Amino acid sequence: EALVDGDRVDYVGEIAEHEKAEFLGNAAGLLFPIDWPEPFGLAPIEAMACGTPVIAWNCGALPELIDQGVTGFVVDSVDDAVAAMPVLLGLERRQVRVVFEKRFSATRMARDYLAAYMRLIGIQEARAS
């Protein structure tokens, strides 16, 4: 709270669903300092969908979600996060979005589910394409 100065750090509060894309898309990056074993990390995925890179703590599933140096950085400390910030600002936002599309889009998810279902019923994946 002491760092909220209204100039460099603002307290925004909760963002409504219809405001997320604009808010995240205009952000320089998303800082995700979780300290529990997050099983997925929807907020970082939402940021990457907007082309916004992420700095996240090395906890839970975050190392699996973030491509180090491409979509952001997984860090072990506040000092690491601060050190990563200048590099984060230079990441290619279009590439962040491309990686999101490749790994986390609804199309990717649907294809993966279809392939899993087909394996379960014994149909070869080659026939599914």
Phi and psi restraints in degrees (value plus and minus 20) as a CYANA .aco file:
   2 ALA   PHI     -84.3   -44.3
   2 ALA   PSI     -43.2    -3.2
   3 LEU   PHI    -104.9   -64.9
   3 LEU   PSI     -30.7     9.3
   4 VAL   PHI     -95.3   -55.3
   4 VAL   PSI      82.9   122.9
   5 ASP   PHI    -130.6   -90.6
   5 ASP   PSI     -23.4    16.6
   6 GLY   PHI      56.7    96.7
   6 GLY   PSI     -23.9    16.1
   7 ASP   PHI    -132.7   -92.7
   7 ASP   PSI     -86.7   -46.7
   8 ARG   PHI    -113.8   -73.8
   8 ARG   PSI     -44.3    -4.3
   9 VAL   PHI    -150.8  -110.8
   9 VAL   PSI     100.5   140.5
  10 ASP   PHI    -136.0   -96.0
  10 ASP   PSI     124.5   164.5
  11 TYR   PHI    -111.2   -71.2
  11 TYR   PSI      96.7   136.7
  12 VAL   PHI    -116.9   -76.9
  12 VAL   PSI     -53.5   -13.5
  13 GLY   PHI      64.3   104.3
  13 GLY   PSI    -184.1  -144.1
  14 GLU   PHI     -92.6   -52.6
  14 GLU   PSI     118.9   158.9
  15 ILE   PHI    -121.1   -81.1
  15 ILE   PSI     109.2   149.2
  16 ALA   PHI     -89.1   -49.1
  16 ALA   PSI     133.1   173.1
  17 GLU   PHI     -72.7   -32.7
  17 GLU   PSI     -63.9   -23.9
  18 HIS   PHI     -91.7   -51.7
  18 HIS   PSI     -29.6    10.4
  19 GLU   PHI    -118.3   -78.3
  19 GLU   PSI     -32.0     8.0
  20 LYS   PHI     -80.7   -40.7
  20 LYS   PSI     -68.5   -28.5
  21 ALA   PHI     -79.9   -39.9
  21 ALA   PSI     -65.4   -25.4
  22 GLU   PHI     -86.7   -46.7
  22 GLU   PSI     -64.9   -24.9
  23 PHE   PHI     -82.8   -42.8
  23 PHE   PSI     -71.9   -31.9
  24 LEU   PHI     -89.2   -49.2
  24 LEU   PSI     -57.0   -17.0
  25 GLY   PHI     -86.2   -46.2
  25 GLY   PSI     -46.5    -6.5
  26 ASN   PHI    -114.4   -74.4
  26 ASN   PSI     -22.5    17.5
  27 ALA   PHI     -99.4   -59.4
  27 ALA   PSI     126.8   166.8
  28 ALA   PHI     -87.9   -47.9
  28 ALA   PSI     -52.1   -12.1
  29 GLY   PHI    -194.6  -154.6
  29 GLY   PSI     148.8   188.8
  30 LEU   PHI    -131.9   -91.9
  30 LEU   PSI     105.2   145.2
  31 LEU   PHI    -116.9   -76.9
  31 LEU   PSI     102.4   142.4
  32 PHE   PHI    -144.3  -104.3
  32 PHE   PSI      59.5    99.5
  33 PRO   PHI    -110.4   -70.4
  33 PRO   PSI      39.1    79.1
  34 ILE   PHI     -92.5   -52.5
  34 ILE   PSI     132.1   172.1
  35 ASP   PHI    -150.2  -110.2
  35 ASP   PSI      12.6    52.6
  36 TRP   PHI    -157.6  -117.6
  36 TRP   PSI     141.9   181.9
  37 PRO   PHI     -94.8   -54.8
  37 PRO   PSI      54.9    94.9
  38 GLU   PHI     -74.2   -34.2
  38 GLU   PSI     104.1   144.1
  39 PRO   PHI     -94.7   -54.7
  39 PRO   PSI     -41.3    -1.3
  40 PHE   PHI    -161.5  -121.5
  40 PHE   PSI     -86.8   -46.8
  41 GLY   PHI      81.1   121.1
  41 GLY   PSI      47.6    87.6
  42 LEU   PHI     -85.1   -45.1
  42 LEU   PSI     -60.1   -20.1
  43 ALA   PHI     -78.4   -38.4
  43 ALA   PSI     -64.8   -24.8
  44 PRO   PHI     -82.1   -42.1
  44 PRO   PSI     -56.7   -16.7
  45 ILE   PHI     -85.6   -45.6
  45 ILE   PSI     -61.6   -21.6
  46 GLU   PHI     -82.2   -42.2
  46 GLU   PSI     -59.8   -19.8
  47 ALA   PHI     -83.8   -43.8
  47 ALA   PSI     -67.4   -27.4
  48 MET   PHI     -83.2   -43.2
  48 MET   PSI     -51.4   -11.4
  49 ALA   PHI     -82.1   -42.1
  49 ALA   PSI     -46.5    -6.5
  50 CYS   PHI    -112.9   -72.9
  50 CYS   PSI     -16.7    23.3
  51 GLY   PHI      61.5   101.5
  51 GLY   PSI      -6.6    33.4
  52 THR   PHI    -116.6   -76.6
  52 THR   PSI     102.5   142.5
  53 PRO   PHI     -92.6   -52.6
  53 PRO   PSI     143.4   183.4
  54 VAL   PHI    -148.3  -108.3
  54 VAL   PSI     119.4   159.4
  55 ILE   PHI    -132.9   -92.9
  55 ILE   PSI     101.6   141.6
  56 ALA   PHI    -154.3  -114.3
  56 ALA   PSI     132.8   172.8
  57 TRP   PHI     -91.0   -51.0
  57 TRP   PSI     130.7   170.7
  58 ASN   PHI     -97.9   -57.9
  58 ASN   PSI      59.1    99.1
  59 CYS   PHI    -170.5  -130.5
  59 CYS   PSI     121.6   161.6
  60 GLY   PHI      40.3    80.3
  60 GLY   PSI    -157.4  -117.4
  61 ALA   PHI    -103.5   -63.5
  61 ALA   PSI     -24.5    15.5
  62 LEU   PHI     -76.5   -36.5
  62 LEU   PSI     -60.4   -20.4
  63 PRO   PHI     -81.5   -41.5
  63 PRO   PSI     -44.8    -4.8
  64 GLU   PHI    -100.4   -60.4
  64 GLU   PSI     -42.2    -2.2
  65 LEU   PHI    -111.2   -71.2
  65 LEU   PSI     -51.6   -11.6
  66 ILE   PHI    -123.2   -83.2
  66 ILE   PSI     107.8   147.8
  67 ASP   PHI    -107.9   -67.9
  67 ASP   PSI      86.4   126.4
  68 GLN   PHI     -71.4   -31.4
  68 GLN   PSI     101.6   141.6
  69 GLY   PHI      60.8   100.8
  69 GLY   PSI     -21.8    18.2
  70 VAL   PHI    -135.5   -95.5
  70 VAL   PSI     -77.1   -37.1
  71 THR   PHI    -123.1   -83.1
  71 THR   PSI     -21.5    18.5
  72 GLY   PHI     130.9   170.9
  72 GLY   PSI    -173.1  -133.1
  73 PHE   PHI    -161.9  -121.9
  73 PHE   PSI     120.7   160.7
  74 VAL   PHI    -121.1   -81.1
  74 VAL   PSI     106.0   146.0
  75 VAL   PHI    -145.6  -105.6
  75 VAL   PSI     142.0   182.0
  76 ASP   PHI    -127.0   -87.0
  76 ASP   PSI     -27.0    13.0
  77 SER   PHI    -178.1  -138.1
  77 SER   PSI     148.0   188.0
  78 VAL   PHI     -81.5   -41.5
  78 VAL   PSI     -61.3   -21.3
  79 ASP   PHI     -80.7   -40.7
  79 ASP   PSI     -60.6   -20.6
  80 ASP   PHI     -83.4   -43.4
  80 ASP   PSI     -59.5   -19.5
  81 ALA   PHI     -84.0   -44.0
  81 ALA   PSI     -64.3   -24.3
  82 VAL   PHI     -82.3   -42.3
  82 VAL   PSI     -64.3   -24.3
  83 ALA   PHI     -84.2   -44.2
  83 ALA   PSI     -52.4   -12.4
  84 ALA   PHI     -96.0   -56.0
  84 ALA   PSI     -41.4    -1.4
  85 MET   PHI     -77.0   -37.0
  85 MET   PSI     -69.1   -29.1
  86 PRO   PHI     -80.1   -40.1
  86 PRO   PSI     -56.6   -16.6
  87 VAL   PHI     -90.4   -50.4
  87 VAL   PSI     -61.1   -21.1
  88 LEU   PHI     -76.5   -36.5
  88 LEU   PSI     -61.5   -21.5
  89 LEU   PHI     -85.2   -45.2
  89 LEU   PSI     -39.3     0.7
  90 GLY   PHI    -115.3   -75.3
  90 GLY   PSI     -21.8    18.2
  91 LEU   PHI     -87.4   -47.4
  91 LEU   PSI     128.6   168.6
  92 GLU   PHI     -99.4   -59.4
  92 GLU   PSI      90.7   130.7
  93 ARG   PHI     -83.4   -43.4
  93 ARG   PSI     -53.9   -13.9
  94 ARG   PHI     -83.5   -43.5
  94 ARG   PSI     -56.9   -16.9
  95 GLN   PHI     -88.3   -48.3
  95 GLN   PSI     -55.6   -15.6
  96 VAL   PHI     -78.7   -38.7
  96 VAL   PSI     -64.8   -24.8
  97 ARG   PHI     -86.3   -46.3
  97 ARG   PSI     -61.0   -21.0
  98 VAL   PHI     -80.0   -40.0
  98 VAL   PSI     -64.4   -24.4
  99 VAL   PHI     -83.9   -43.9
  99 VAL   PSI     -61.6   -21.6
 100 PHE   PHI     -76.4   -36.4
 100 PHE   PSI     -69.5   -29.5
 101 GLU   PHI     -78.3   -38.3
 101 GLU   PSI     -62.5   -22.5
 102 LYS   PHI     -88.7   -48.7
 102 LYS   PSI     -57.1   -17.1
 103 ARG   PHI    -124.5   -84.5
 103 ARG   PSI     -50.0   -10.0
 104 PHE   PHI    -149.6  -109.6
 104 PHE   PSI     -13.9    26.1
 105 SER   PHI     -92.0   -52.0
 105 SER   PSI     143.0   183.0
 106 ALA   PHI     -82.3   -42.3
 106 ALA   PSI     -56.0   -16.0
 107 THR   PHI     -83.1   -43.1
 107 THR   PSI     -65.2   -25.2
 108 ARG   PHI     -81.2   -41.2
 108 ARG   PSI     -65.6   -25.6
 109 MET   PHI     -81.1   -41.1
 109 MET   PSI     -65.0   -25.0
 110 ALA   PHI     -83.0   -43.0
 110 ALA   PSI     -62.0   -22.0
 111 ARG   PHI     -82.6   -42.6
 111 ARG   PSI     -61.7   -21.7
 112 ASP   PHI     -85.7   -45.7
 112 ASP   PSI     -61.0   -21.0
 113 TYR   PHI     -83.0   -43.0
 113 TYR   PSI     -64.9   -24.9
 114 LEU   PHI     -79.9   -39.9
 114 LEU   PSI     -64.6   -24.6
 115 ALA   PHI     -83.0   -43.0
 115 ALA   PSI     -60.8   -20.8
 116 ALA   PHI     -84.5   -44.5
 116 ALA   PSI     -64.4   -24.4
 117 TYR   PHI     -83.0   -43.0
 117 TYR   PSI     -60.7   -20.7
 118 MET   PHI     -86.1   -46.1
 118 MET   PSI     -59.0   -19.0
 119 ARG   PHI     -82.9   -42.9
 119 ARG   PSI     -60.4   -20.4
 120 LEU   PHI     -83.7   -43.7
 120 LEU   PSI     -53.4   -13.4
 121 ILE   PHI    -116.7   -76.7
 121 ILE   PSI     -14.8    25.2
 122 GLY   PHI      64.8   104.8
 122 GLY   PSI      -1.6    38.4
 123 ILE   PHI    -113.6   -73.6
 123 ILE   PSI     113.9   153.9
 124 GLN   PHI     -85.4   -45.4
 124 GLN   PSI     120.7   160.7
 125 GLU   PHI     -81.7   -41.7
 125 GLU   PSI     -52.4   -12.4
 126 ALA   PHI     -79.0   -39.0
 126 ALA   PSI     -54.3   -14.3
 127 ARG   PHI     -91.9   -51.9
 127 ARG   PSI     -43.0    -3.0
 128 ALA   PHI     -97.1   -57.1
 128 ALA   PSI     -42.3    -2.3
